[in-house]
Structure formats: structure tokens, C-alpha cells
Amino acid sequence: MNKNIEILQEQLEYTFKDKSLIIEALTHKSYKQPYDNERLEFLGDAVLDLVVGEYLFRKFRKSDEGKLSKIRASLVNETGFDKLARSLNLGDYILLSNAEENNGGREKSSLLSNAFEAVMGAIYLEAGLEVVSKIAIDLIEKNHKEISLDSLFRDFKTTLQELTQARFGITPEYVVMASRGPDHLKEFEVAVLIEGKEYARAVGKSKKIAQQIAAEEAVRMLKEEK
């Protein structure tokens, strides 16, 4: 682990009484311990689904089930959790094998997202729903300037297409550069090209997720070029 775990706890504004819980939450299966973070990830996924669902239920009192489901889907996913994990620099703390680290594990969206879910699962186990709810919602609100159907469900591929059509008169091209892993744990590496130039590359559990992450990075780069 590259950083002192106390720094992570300060960022979370939560200190674990049982340090073995946070260690387990940060242990990737490649690290070859008798435990890893997959069970806590499973729990954290369910907890976050409930926490965000209740938050949206209270925040948008006039929205119907369909809209609430769409907003939750735009927050509770790999891309959303990857963003929250990066805000905590979670990749610096994850316990990985040397091979996984050399393969860019600390920057993998799927790995970061899973670790975030596991940490939330660990907090829930030790402190309960109220505590993990406050921590998770605080992080979501800090990392999303606006939470609404329009702002969250507008996908980055659409934004990038509008930008490239306005600036270059063409649409971006998405190319699958590689796919790795067995069928049930497949990861796709996708590059986004504009006028034949690669602007960004990303890895995701599906081609769509990888395209969204790559498009988000390309949008950021194009805005900086302006």
C-alpha cells in the first residue's frame, strides 16, 4: 500500500475500529491473501443502491419511478463509482499483485469502482446504514455539481459528438484496441479517434462503458484545447 491508510480515513471522515475490515476492502484478489474485497464489493453494491435510492426519493418528491430509476442508474454504475474512487485517490491504497500493478491496475475503472463499493460495504458492516449513507451522499454531492435527470443522464458520447461536429464537421470514431479476461470478467480497451488522431483511451467491463469513459476524457481534452 503506497499511502498511509490514515489519510484515506481522514478523507472519508470515518475511522475504522476494526482495521481488518478496511484492509479487506482494499485487497484485490490478485494479492493472493486468504481474503479479498469481492464479498464486501457485493455488499457495498447493494447498500449504495439503497442509499442513493432513498436520497433521490427524498430529493425529487415529484419525480416518478421511471425518472428516479434513470437518475439512480446514472449514479450507481462503474463510471460513477470510478469518479468517486478517484476523488479519494483510492488507487493509491489498493493491495495488488506486482503483475496487476504493472498492468495498470491502479488506474483501471473496474478495479477502482469495485474497491469503492467494498469500502462502502465495510463502513456499513461496522457503522450501519446512517453513517455510510452520509459518507456516500456527501461524496456524490461533492463530485456532481448538479444532480438532475438532464445533467446526469446526458451521456458523454452525445456531448463529444456535438463538440466534434461543431468543431471539425465529423463524428468521433471508437475503436476496440483490446479485450482481456474470461467471458464472465471481460474488459474492453477502447480508443476514441477524431480525424484519425487518438484523443483518449479507456478500459471498461463493456464496450459501452469504455466508450463513455473515453468520451468523457476526450471532451475534457477538447475543452482544454479551445
N, C-alpha and C positions, 0 to 999 in steps of 0.2 A: 504494500500500500504506500503510495507516494506522499501522501499528506497525513498529518495528524488528524485523527478522527474527531478530535475536539472541535476543529474548525467547522466540520460538517454539522456537528450538533449545534454549534452557535448559529449557523445559517438556518437550520431547521427550527431554531428556538425550542429545542427539545433535547434533553439529556437522558440517555438510556440508563436505567438502573441495572438492567441485565445486558452487559456489553456483548454477550454471545449472540444476542438477537440481531444487533446491527452488523456484527461480523458475518453472520449467516446471510443477512440480506445483501451484503456486498460481495459474497463469494460466488463467482461464476463456476459452472460445472467443470470447466477446463482446469480449474485449480487443483482438482483431484484430492478433495477432502471427503470425510465420511458424510458431509452435508453440502448442499449448495442452496442457491436462492430461489429455486423453481417453485417450491411449495409456498414460500412467502409471496412470490410473484402471483401465484394463483389466488391467494387470499387477498392481496392488495388490489388486484384487478376487480374483484367483487366489491370490495369496500369502496373503491373510488367510483364505481358505477352508482352505488347507493348515495354516497356523499354528494357527488355532482348532481345526481337526480333530485335530491332533496333541495339543494341550493337553487337549482333552476325552477323547481316547483314553487319555491317561496319568492324568488326574484321576479318571475314572469307570471303573475297571477292571472292574467287574461289570455295567456297562450294556451292553445290546445295541445293534446298529446303528441300530435304529429310534429309540431314545431319544437316542442320540448325535446323530443327524441332526436331531431336533427341537430339541435344545438349541442345536446349531450354527445352525440356521435362525433361532432367536430372537435370536442374537447377530450373525450375519453378514447384515445387511439394512440398508436405508436408515435405519430408525428407530434401530437400534443404532449405526451409524456417525455419524449426526447427533448423537447424545448424546456420543460421544467427541470429535467435532469441536468441539462447543460447550464441552467441558471444557478444550479448548486455545485457546478464543476464535479458532478458525481463520477465522471470517468476517471478522475484522479484517485479515487478511493477504492475502486473495484479490484478485487483479488482475481488475477488472471494467470493462466499459464504463460510461459515465455512465448510459446508458439502463437497463442491467441493475441498477445500484446504486439508481437511482431507483425501480425496480420491486420493491425489497425483496430484491434478490439475496443480500445478506449474511446474510439470515435464512431463506433457502429450504432446506428439509430436503434436497432432492435435490442442490442445489449443494454444501452442506456435506459431505454424505456422499461425494459424488464427489471432493471435494478431499482428504478424509481418506484415501480409497483411493489417490489419486495420491501423497500424501506417503509413505504406507507403501510404495508401489511404488518411489519414488525412493530410500528408505532401503535397500530390498532390492537395488536395482541397484548402489548404491555399497558397501554393507557386508555384504550377504549375509543368509541366512535366520536365522542365530542371533541377529544383532543386531536385526533387525526383529521377530523373534518375542518377544524380551524386552520391547521397547518396546510392542508391541501388547498383549501379555498383561498387562503392568503397568497399562496404561490401562484395559483391560477390568476387571481386579480392583479398581482404584480406584473405578470408576464403577458397579459392581454389588456391592452388599453381600453378596448370596448368589448363587451360580451353581448352579442345580439345575433340574430339569425343572419342578418346582412353581412356583418363584419366577419363572423366566424365561418359561415358556410360557403363563402366565396372562395373558390379554390385557387391555388397559385398558378395552376396551368392556364386557367382563364385569364388571370391577370397578366401572365407572361405573354400569352398570345396577343392580347390587346396592345401591350407595350411594343412587341416586335412588329406587329402590323403597322402601328403608328410611326415607328422609327425607321424600320427597314422595308416595310411593304411586303413582308413574308411572315410565315408562321414558323415556330421553332420545331426542331426535329428531335425525337427521343430515340436513343439507340441503346439496346441492351448490350453492355460490354462483357458481362459475365454472369453466370448463375452458379451458386455453390450450395452444397449440402444435400441431404436426402430429401425426398419429396415432401415429407411432413415438416421439415425445417428449412425449406428452400429460402435462399436470399438472392436478390437480384441487384446487380450493379448497373445503373442507368446513367448515361450521359445526355445532357441537353446541348444541342448544337444550334447555333444561329449563324446563317451564312457560311456554314461549314466549320465554324470555329466553336470549340468546346468551351462553354461558359461555366458549367458545373457538373458534378458527378455525385451520385448518392447511392446508398445501399438500403434496401427495404425488404420486408417479408413478402411483398408482392411487387409486381411491376408498377402498379398504380401508386403505391406508397412511395417507391423510389422516385417515380416521376414527379410527384408532389414536392418531395424534399429537394430534388434537383431544381425544380422550377422556382421554389422559394429562394434558393441561393442565387439563381440567375436573375431573378427580379431585383434582389439586393444589389448585385453587381451592376446591372444596367442603371439603376437609380444613382449609384455612385459615379458612374461614367458621365452622367448627364451634365 
